Amino acid sequence: MFDCSKDVRAFHDKQVVLSQAEQTAMRDRRDANRRRLRKGLADNGKPAPIEFVKQGSYAMKTMLQHPQNDYDIDDGVYFRKDDLVGSRGAAMSALDARWMVRDALDDGSFNDAPEVRPNCVRVFYAAGFHVDVPVYRRVDTNGSYSYELASGAGWRRSDARDVTAWFDRELNASGQTYLLRRLVRHVKKFARSRSSWSGRILSGFGITVLVVENRHLDVARDDRAVHETMRAIKQRLDWNLVVSHPVTPGDTITSGDPTVRLPSCDPSWTRPSAGWSLCSRRTAPARRRCRAGTRSTIPISSAPATRRNAPRRSPVASASGRPPSWRWRPHRCGGSRRRWWTACLTEASAAR
């Protein structure tokens, strides 16, 4: 491919990664927010936090420039479980803990008051960005510590530091810390490049996991590294749309029907087996239908020999010796200049 690595790198430095001034401004706001929370808790007679821990893309250093300054800074606050006691002496609920933090942060200096969200307290700034403050409690079990998040479903075992530690391990294992971070930023930037995709795209953490899973590290060529990584991600999602959580076993980052997939993304495929058909899908709606397993609608026995459905190859006999029930032929979906050849596995048992 044509070498445009210098252009890709220049684009990353000018329009993707945060400038040093922006990073400094957000760090100052974060520190001011921590001081405000400590003071508010003390003024309200509430327990003091034991620590603050930066989280998410802010901690992993994969934040992106945003034209509307819509930055999301995650800064968790941690308390001892024994300190979080309600007015009647019982353990404080997850909702009460979030409200305690929200009331401490609201000192009257914000145009928009802090809000209690299902998994955090959100603080809005006039500059456009916001700070999310997840609330955790530390549980001491015979000298062994575990951490629980004040979520909408109650206290749930979680510690975002595990995610940051996972990413740091992947960086060290790759041997290319800066390149892997650039890859993550590039793919996240592409995913946020269309306003119409807002709210419909995978989370930044999910994109990070996909990049780490399918990374292609080319030290000499950033353009080739981005291209090959995105192609590997596409092939991976064709086969399986479910993205597993890298830290929590059995948990997933994606939601929805895990069976929705395109079964035949194996690049080694050269021809379909008996009982399946290979079809050409060009438009996006057609590709979605293909992903769901749309079968060709013209059986061999009744298909007229027209140019539209003429077979590209002769039918292949099935393993049982019976002729296949569906013709291997291209779908003529139209609408795009690029030809998308997709092996669409469509079992033809209904026609046999």
ABEGO torsion letter per residue (X at the ends): XBBAAAAAAAAAAAAABBBAAAAAAAAAAAAAAAAAAAAAAAAAGBBBBABBBBBEAAAAGABBBBAAGBBBBBBBBBBBAAABBBAAGBBBBAAAAAAAAAAAABAGABABBBBBBAABBBBBBAAGBBBBBBBBBBBBBGGBBBBBBBBAAEBBBBBAAAAAAAAAAAAAAAGBAAAAAAAAAAAAAAAAABAAABGABBBAAAAAAAAAAABBBBAABAAAAAAAAAAAAAAAAAABABBBBAABBGBBABBEBAABBBABABAABABBBBGBBBBBBABAAAAAAAAAGBBBABBAAABBBBAAABBABBBBBBAAGBBBABBBBBBBAEGBABBBBBBBBBBAAAAX
